[in-house]
Amino acid sequence: MIYFDTDTQQALVDRLYNCLRDGGYLFVGHSEGLTGLKHRFRYIVPSVYRR
């Protein structure tokens, strides 16, 4: 996601959230994160978020 602009990152994170079941996990690369984006994921540990 780091190569996308902020609007595209936001749209992707929103879509991923809607595609995951409750309790599902989102794993991102170690150089990525959801910092600076409005999201509903719960931070677990670096690079791991949960719906």
HTML snippet that shows the backbone in 3Dmol.js (N, CA, C, O; Angstrom):
<script src="https://3Dmol.org/build/3Dmol-min.js"></script>
<div id="view" style="width:600px;height:400px;position:relative"></div>
<script>
const pdb = `
ATOM      1  N   MET A   1       0.811  -1.201   0.000  1.00  0.00           N
ATOM      2  CA  MET A   1       0.000   0.000   0.000  1.00  0.00           C
ATOM      3  C   MET A   1       0.853   1.263   0.000  1.00  0.00           C
ATOM      4  O   MET A   1       0.355   2.335  -0.343  1.00  0.00           O
ATOM      5  N   ILE A   2       2.116   1.163   0.373  1.00  0.00           N
ATOM      6  CA  ILE A   2       2.945   2.358   0.505  1.00  0.00           C
ATOM      7  C   ILE A   2       3.145   3.078  -0.827  1.00  0.00           C
ATOM      8  O   ILE A   2       3.537   4.245  -0.839  1.00  0.00           O
ATOM      9  N   TYR A   3       2.886   2.415  -1.931  1.00  0.00           N
ATOM     10  CA  TYR A   3       3.072   3.031  -3.242  1.00  0.00           C
ATOM     11  C   TYR A   3       1.819   3.744  -3.734  1.00  0.00           C
ATOM     12  O   TYR A   3       1.859   4.416  -4.764  1.00  0.00           O
ATOM     13  N   PHE A   4       0.708   3.608  -3.014  1.00  0.00           N
ATOM     14  CA  PHE A   4      -0.551   4.248  -3.400  1.00  0.00           C
ATOM     15  C   PHE A   4      -0.687   5.597  -2.720  1.00  0.00           C
ATOM     16  O   PHE A   4      -0.106   5.836  -1.662  1.00  0.00           O
ATOM     17  N   ASP A   5      -1.466   6.480  -3.342  1.00  0.00           N
ATOM     18  CA  ASP A   5      -1.744   7.766  -2.698  1.00  0.00           C
ATOM     19  C   ASP A   5      -2.696   7.547  -1.522  1.00  0.00           C
ATOM     20  O   ASP A   5      -3.288   6.476  -1.384  1.00  0.00           O
ATOM     21  N   THR A   6      -2.838   8.563  -0.684  1.00  0.00           N
ATOM     22  CA  THR A   6      -3.620   8.438   0.548  1.00  0.00           C
ATOM     23  C   THR A   6      -5.078   8.080   0.280  1.00  0.00           C
ATOM     24  O   THR A   6      -5.652   7.261   0.999  1.00  0.00           O
ATOM     25  N   ASP A   7      -5.682   8.677  -0.738  1.00  0.00           N
ATOM     26  CA  ASP A   7      -7.078   8.360  -1.042  1.00  0.00           C
ATOM     27  C   ASP A   7      -7.250   6.898  -1.426  1.00  0.00           C
ATOM     28  O   ASP A   7      -8.217   6.254  -1.019  1.00  0.00           O
ATOM     29  N   THR A   8      -6.325   6.378  -2.201  1.00  0.00           N
ATOM     30  CA  THR A   8      -6.393   4.970  -2.608  1.00  0.00           C
ATOM     31  C   THR A   8      -6.154   4.053  -1.415  1.00  0.00           C
ATOM     32  O   THR A   8      -6.824   3.030  -1.275  1.00  0.00           O
ATOM     33  N   GLN A   9      -5.202   4.411  -0.552  1.00  0.00           N
ATOM     34  CA  GLN A   9      -4.956   3.626   0.659  1.00  0.00           C
ATOM     35  C   GLN A   9      -6.215   3.575   1.524  1.00  0.00           C
ATOM     36  O   GLN A   9      -6.587   2.520   2.036  1.00  0.00           O
ATOM     37  N   GLN A  10      -6.864   4.729   1.679  1.00  0.00           N
ATOM     38  CA  GLN A  10      -8.078   4.799   2.497  1.00  0.00           C
ATOM     39  C   GLN A  10      -9.170   3.906   1.916  1.00  0.00           C
ATOM     40  O   GLN A  10      -9.819   3.160   2.649  1.00  0.00           O
ATOM     41  N   ALA A  11      -9.371   3.980   0.617  1.00  0.00           N
ATOM     42  CA  ALA A  11     -10.394   3.159  -0.039  1.00  0.00           C
ATOM     43  C   ALA A  11     -10.086   1.675   0.121  1.00  0.00           C
ATOM     44  O   ALA A  11     -10.993   0.873   0.347  1.00  0.00           O
ATOM     45  N   LEU A  12      -8.819   1.308   0.007  1.00  0.00           N
ATOM     46  CA  LEU A  12      -8.420  -0.088   0.145  1.00  0.00           C
ATOM     47  C   LEU A  12      -8.643  -0.600   1.563  1.00  0.00           C
ATOM     48  O   LEU A  12      -9.161  -1.700   1.752  1.00  0.00           O
ATOM     49  N   VAL A  13      -8.256   0.187   2.550  1.00  0.00           N
ATOM     50  CA  VAL A  13      -8.441  -0.220   3.954  1.00  0.00           C
ATOM     51  C   VAL A  13      -9.926  -0.367   4.275  1.00  0.00           C
ATOM     52  O   VAL A  13     -10.321  -1.314   4.956  1.00  0.00           O
ATOM     53  N   ASP A  14     -10.742   0.551   3.795  1.00  0.00           N
ATOM     54  CA  ASP A  14     -12.190   0.450   4.017  1.00  0.00           C
ATOM     55  C   ASP A  14     -12.749  -0.818   3.380  1.00  0.00           C
ATOM     56  O   ASP A  14     -13.571  -1.514   3.977  1.00  0.00           O
ATOM     57  N   ARG A  15     -12.298  -1.110   2.165  1.00  0.00           N
ATOM     58  CA  ARG A  15     -12.788  -2.298   1.459  1.00  0.00           C
ATOM     59  C   ARG A  15     -12.344  -3.582   2.151  1.00  0.00           C
ATOM     60  O   ARG A  15     -13.124  -4.524   2.288  1.00  0.00           O
ATOM     61  N   LEU A  16     -11.090  -3.611   2.585  1.00  0.00           N
ATOM     62  CA  LEU A  16     -10.600  -4.793   3.297  1.00  0.00           C
ATOM     63  C   LEU A  16     -11.388  -5.019   4.586  1.00  0.00           C
ATOM     64  O   LEU A  16     -11.725  -6.155   4.918  1.00  0.00           O
ATOM     65  N   TYR A  17     -11.677  -3.954   5.299  1.00  0.00           N
ATOM     66  CA  TYR A  17     -12.460  -4.078   6.532  1.00  0.00           C
ATOM     67  C   TYR A  17     -13.815  -4.699   6.236  1.00  0.00           C
ATOM     68  O   TYR A  17     -14.266  -5.593   6.952  1.00  0.00           O
ATOM     69  N   ASN A  18     -14.460  -4.225   5.184  1.00  0.00           N
ATOM     70  CA  ASN A  18     -15.790  -4.726   4.833  1.00  0.00           C
ATOM     71  C   ASN A  18     -15.762  -6.163   4.327  1.00  0.00           C
ATOM     72  O   ASN A  18     -16.769  -6.867   4.414  1.00  0.00           O
ATOM     73  N   CYS A  19     -14.630  -6.606   3.802  1.00  0.00           N
ATOM     74  CA  CYS A  19     -14.514  -7.976   3.294  1.00  0.00           C
ATOM     75  C   CYS A  19     -14.214  -8.998   4.390  1.00  0.00           C
ATOM     76  O   CYS A  19     -14.518 -10.181   4.238  1.00  0.00           O
ATOM     77  N   LEU A  20     -13.624  -8.545   5.484  1.00  0.00           N
ATOM     78  CA  LEU A  20     -13.256  -9.461   6.563  1.00  0.00           C
ATOM     79  C   LEU A  20     -14.449  -9.748   7.474  1.00  0.00           C
ATOM     80  O   LEU A  20     -15.310  -8.895   7.687  1.00  0.00           O
ATOM     81  N   ARG A  21     -14.475 -10.957   7.996  1.00  0.00           N
ATOM     82  CA  ARG A  21     -15.468 -11.305   9.008  1.00  0.00           C
ATOM     83  C   ARG A  21     -15.067 -10.671  10.333  1.00  0.00           C
ATOM     84  O   ARG A  21     -13.907 -10.308  10.524  1.00  0.00           O
ATOM     85  N   ASP A  22     -16.017 -10.539  11.240  1.00  0.00           N
ATOM     86  CA  ASP A  22     -15.705 -10.059  12.587  1.00  0.00           C
ATOM     87  C   ASP A  22     -14.634 -10.958  13.191  1.00  0.00           C
ATOM     88  O   ASP A  22     -14.735 -12.183  13.129  1.00  0.00           O
ATOM     89  N   GLY A  23     -13.627 -10.356  13.764  1.00  0.00           N
ATOM     90  CA  GLY A  23     -12.531 -11.123  14.360  1.00  0.00           C
ATOM     91  C   GLY A  23     -11.428 -11.469  13.376  1.00  0.00           C
ATOM     92  O   GLY A  23     -10.402 -12.028  13.766  1.00  0.00           O
ATOM     93  N   GLY A  24     -11.627 -11.141  12.093  1.00  0.00           N
ATOM     94  CA  GLY A  24     -10.618 -11.436  11.081  1.00  0.00           C
ATOM     95  C   GLY A  24      -9.398 -10.545  11.235  1.00  0.00           C
ATOM     96  O   GLY A  24      -9.480  -9.452  11.795  1.00  0.00           O
ATOM     97  N   TYR A  25      -8.274 -11.018  10.734  1.00  0.00           N
ATOM     98  CA  TYR A  25      -7.010 -10.298  10.865  1.00  0.00           C
ATOM     99  C   TYR A  25      -6.565  -9.692   9.542  1.00  0.00           C
ATOM    100  O   TYR A  25      -6.791 -10.257   8.472  1.00  0.00           O
ATOM    101  N   LEU A  26      -5.936  -8.542   9.638  1.00  0.00           N
ATOM    102  CA  LEU A  26      -5.279  -7.903   8.505  1.00  0.00           C
ATOM    103  C   LEU A  26      -3.794  -7.848   8.816  1.00  0.00           C
ATOM    104  O   LEU A  26      -3.384  -7.267   9.821  1.00  0.00           O
ATOM    105  N   PHE A  27      -2.994  -8.448   7.958  1.00  0.00           N
ATOM    106  CA  PHE A  27      -1.542  -8.415   8.098  1.00  0.00           C
ATOM    107  C   PHE A  27      -0.991  -7.508   7.007  1.00  0.00           C
ATOM    108  O   PHE A  27      -1.326  -7.670   5.833  1.00  0.00           O
ATOM    109  N   VAL A  28      -0.154  -6.562   7.386  1.00  0.00           N
ATOM    110  CA  VAL A  28       0.469  -5.673   6.409  1.00  0.00           C
ATOM    111  C   VAL A  28       1.982  -5.827   6.508  1.00  0.00           C
ATOM    112  O   VAL A  28       2.497  -6.342   7.501  1.00  0.00           O
ATOM    113  N   GLY A  29       2.681  -5.384   5.489  1.00  0.00           N
ATOM    114  CA  GLY A  29       4.139  -5.463   5.491  1.00  0.00           C
ATOM    115  C   GLY A  29       4.739  -4.654   6.632  1.00  0.00           C
ATOM    116  O   GLY A  29       4.120  -3.709   7.122  1.00  0.00           O
ATOM    117  N   HIS A  30       5.943  -5.025   7.055  1.00  0.00           N
ATOM    118  CA  HIS A  30       6.568  -4.360   8.206  1.00  0.00           C
ATOM    119  C   HIS A  30       6.848  -2.878   7.955  1.00  0.00           C
ATOM    120  O   HIS A  30       6.984  -2.112   8.909  1.00  0.00           O
ATOM    121  N   SER A  31       6.936  -2.465   6.704  1.00  0.00           N
ATOM    122  CA  SER A  31       7.154  -1.044   6.407  1.00  0.00           C
ATOM    123  C   SER A  31       5.847  -0.294   6.204  1.00  0.00           C
ATOM    124  O   SER A  31       5.849   0.910   5.947  1.00  0.00           O
ATOM    125  N   GLU A  32       4.735  -1.004   6.320  1.00  0.00           N
ATOM    126  CA  GLU A  32       3.421  -0.396   6.138  1.00  0.00           C
ATOM    127  C   GLU A  32       2.703  -0.277   7.474  1.00  0.00           C
ATOM    128  O   GLU A  32       3.155  -0.803   8.491  1.00  0.00           O
ATOM    129  N   GLY A  33       1.609   0.404   7.453  1.00  0.00           N
ATOM    130  CA  GLY A  33       0.785   0.533   8.643  1.00  0.00           C
ATOM    131  C   GLY A  33      -0.448   1.337   8.293  1.00  0.00           C
ATOM    132  O   GLY A  33      -0.593   1.800   7.162  1.00  0.00           O
ATOM    133  N   LEU A  34      -1.320   1.501   9.238  1.00  0.00           N
ATOM    134  CA  LEU A  34      -2.550   2.245   9.005  1.00  0.00           C
ATOM    135  C   LEU A  34      -2.482   3.633   9.628  1.00  0.00           C
ATOM    136  O   LEU A  34      -3.492   4.334   9.698  1.00  0.00           O
ATOM    137  N   THR A  35      -1.300   4.032  10.081  1.00  0.00           N
ATOM    138  CA  THR A  35      -1.110   5.346  10.669  1.00  0.00           C
ATOM    139  C   THR A  35      -1.479   6.432   9.661  1.00  0.00           C
ATOM    140  O   THR A  35      -1.052   6.398   8.507  1.00  0.00           O
ATOM    141  N   GLY A  36      -2.270   7.382  10.111  1.00  0.00           N
ATOM    142  CA  GLY A  36      -2.683   8.478   9.248  1.00  0.00           C
ATOM    143  C   GLY A  36      -3.949   8.214   8.481  1.00  0.00           C
ATOM    144  O   GLY A  36      -4.459   9.104   7.801  1.00  0.00           O
ATOM    145  N   LEU A  37      -4.473   6.995   8.577  1.00  0.00           N
ATOM    146  CA  LEU A  37      -5.727   6.647   7.914  1.00  0.00           C
ATOM    147  C   LEU A  37      -6.827   6.498   8.958  1.00  0.00           C
ATOM    148  O   LEU A  37      -6.569   6.082  10.088  1.00  0.00           O
ATOM    149  N   LYS A  38      -8.036   6.833   8.579  1.00  0.00           N
ATOM    150  CA  LYS A  38      -9.174   6.588   9.469  1.00  0.00           C
ATOM    151  C   LYS A  38      -9.614   5.153   9.213  1.00  0.00           C
ATOM    152  O   LYS A  38      -9.984   4.795   8.095  1.00  0.00           O
ATOM    153  N   HIS A  39      -9.571   4.353  10.244  1.00  0.00           N
ATOM    154  CA  HIS A  39      -9.950   2.943  10.074  1.00  0.00           C
ATOM    155  C   HIS A  39     -10.639   2.438  11.335  1.00  0.00           C
ATOM    156  O   HIS A  39     -10.578   3.054  12.400  1.00  0.00           O
ATOM    157  N   ARG A  40     -11.291   1.302  11.175  1.00  0.00           N
ATOM    158  CA  ARG A  40     -12.024   0.691  12.289  1.00  0.00           C
ATOM    159  C   ARG A  40     -11.320  -0.542  12.829  1.00  0.00           C
ATOM    160  O   ARG A  40     -11.842  -1.209  13.722  1.00  0.00           O
ATOM    161  N   PHE A  41     -10.140  -0.855  12.301  1.00  0.00           N
ATOM    162  CA  PHE A  41      -9.383  -2.000  12.776  1.00  0.00           C
ATOM    163  C   PHE A  41      -8.837  -1.731  14.178  1.00  0.00           C
ATOM    164  O   PHE A  41      -8.619  -0.584  14.569  1.00  0.00           O
ATOM    165  N   ARG A  42      -8.624  -2.808  14.915  1.00  0.00           N
ATOM    166  CA  ARG A  42      -8.002  -2.713  16.231  1.00  0.00           C
ATOM    167  C   ARG A  42      -6.542  -3.132  16.085  1.00  0.00           C
ATOM    168  O   ARG A  42      -6.248  -4.208  15.564  1.00  0.00           O
ATOM    169  N   TYR A  43      -5.641  -2.288  16.541  1.00  0.00           N
ATOM    170  CA  TYR A  43      -4.219  -2.585  16.486  1.00  0.00           C
ATOM    171  C   TYR A  43      -3.907  -3.726  17.447  1.00  0.00           C
ATOM    172  O   TYR A  43      -4.323  -3.692  18.605  1.00  0.00           O
ATOM    173  N   ILE A  44      -3.181  -4.731  16.976  1.00  0.00           N
ATOM    174  CA  ILE A  44      -2.801  -5.866  17.815  1.00  0.00           C
ATOM    175  C   ILE A  44      -1.307  -5.754  18.160  1.00  0.00           C
ATOM    176  O   ILE A  44      -0.956  -5.536  19.320  1.00  0.00           O
ATOM    177  N   VAL A  45      -0.459  -5.896  17.192  1.00  0.00           N
ATOM    178  CA  VAL A  45       0.994  -5.721  17.300  1.00  0.00           C
ATOM    179  C   VAL A  45       1.448  -5.099  15.984  1.00  0.00           C
ATOM    180  O   VAL A  45       0.656  -5.029  15.044  1.00  0.00           O
ATOM    181  N   PRO A  46       2.698  -4.646  15.885  1.00  0.00           N
ATOM    182  CA  PRO A  46       3.123  -4.049  14.614  1.00  0.00           C
ATOM    183  C   PRO A  46       2.785  -4.944  13.416  1.00  0.00           C
ATOM    184  O   PRO A  46       3.090  -6.137  13.401  1.00  0.00           O
ATOM    185  N   SER A  47       2.156  -4.339  12.430  1.00  0.00           N
ATOM    186  CA  SER A  47       1.781  -4.996  11.172  1.00  0.00           C
ATOM    187  C   SER A  47       0.571  -5.914  11.284  1.00  0.00           C
ATOM    188  O   SER A  47       0.224  -6.578  10.307  1.00  0.00           O
ATOM    189  N   VAL A  48      -0.079  -5.973  12.437  1.00  0.00           N
ATOM    190  CA  VAL A  48      -1.243  -6.855  12.617  1.00  0.00           C
ATOM    191  C   VAL A  48      -2.411  -6.040  13.185  1.00  0.00           C
ATOM    192  O   VAL A  48      -2.282  -5.342  14.191  1.00  0.00           O
ATOM    193  N   TYR A  49      -3.530  -6.154  12.516  1.00  0.00           N
ATOM    194  CA  TYR A  49      -4.755  -5.465  12.938  1.00  0.00           C
ATOM    195  C   TYR A  49      -5.895  -6.478  12.906  1.00  0.00           C
ATOM    196  O   TYR A  49      -5.837  -7.481  12.194  1.00  0.00           O
ATOM    197  N   ARG A  50      -6.932  -6.194  13.692  1.00  0.00           N
ATOM    198  CA  ARG A  50      -8.062  -7.119  13.771  1.00  0.00           C
ATOM    199  C   ARG A  50      -9.366  -6.368  13.586  1.00  0.00           C
ATOM    200  O   ARG A  50      -9.546  -5.257  14.085  1.00  0.00           O
ATOM    201  N   ARG A  51     -10.264  -6.998  12.861  1.00  0.00           N
ATOM    202  CA  ARG A  51     -11.588  -6.419  12.681  1.00  0.00           C
ATOM    203  C   ARG A  51     -12.428  -6.630  13.914  1.00  0.00           C
ATOM    204  O   ARG A  51     -13.584  -6.209  13.953  1.00  0.00           O
TER     205      ARG A  51
END
`;
const viewer = $3Dmol.createViewer("view");
viewer.addModel(pdb, "pdb");
viewer.setStyle({}, {cartoon: {color: "spectrum"}});
viewer.zoomTo();
viewer.render();
</script>
